[in-house]
């Protein structure tokens, strides 16, 4: 897979995570928006982990 795709998706995941983290500081706890931001934060972190894992596996099989 093209490494540029990995970089692009990783940047998107970082953007989602940072945005959700900032919103968590601003929003009032217990509101629906707060819980949506928590879900977005979790999704962003999971996406970053998946991209890192995929990148390491692909680099391990290609030998590059």
C-alpha positions in Angstrom: 0.0 0.0 0.0 1.2 3.5 -0.8 2.8 5.1 2.3 1.2 8.5 1.4 -2.2 6.9 2.1 -0.9 5.9 5.6 0.4 9.4 6.2 -2.8 11.0 5.1 -5.0 8.8 7.2 -2.7 9.2 10.2 -2.9 13.0 9.8 -6.7 12.8 9.7 -6.7 10.6 12.9 -4.5 13.2 14.6 -6.8 16.0 13.6 -9.9 14.1 14.9 -8.1 13.3 18.2 -6.8 16.9 18.8 -10.1 18.4 17.9 -12.1 16.1 20.2 -9.6 16.7 23.0 -10.0 20.5 22.7 -13.7 20.2 22.6 -13.6 18.1 25.8 -12.0 21.0 27.6 -14.7 23.4 26.4 -17.9 21.4 26.6 -19.9 20.8 29.7 -19.6 17.2 31.0 -22.8 15.2 30.7 -24.1 16.8 27.6 -24.6 14.8 24.4 -21.9 16.8 22.7 -19.4 15.9 25.4 -20.1 12.2 24.8 -19.8 12.5 21.1 -16.5 14.2 21.6 -15.4 11.3 23.8 -16.4 8.8 21.1 -14.5 10.9 18.5 -11.4 10.9 20.7 -11.6 7.1 21.1 -12.1 6.6 17.3 -9.2 8.9 16.5 -6.8 7.1 18.9 -7.9 3.7 17.6 -7.4 4.8 14.0 -3.9 6.0 14.9 -3.1 2.7 16.5 -4.4 0.8 13.5 -2.4 2.8 11.0 0.8 2.4 13.1 0.1 -1.4 13.3 -0.5 -1.7 9.6 2.5 0.4 8.7 4.8 -1.8 10.9 3.4 -5.0 9.5 3.7 -3.8 5.9 7.3 -2.6 6.5 8.1 -5.9 8.1 6.9 -7.9 5.1 8.4 -5.6 2.4 11.8 -5.3 4.2 11.9 -1.5 3.4 
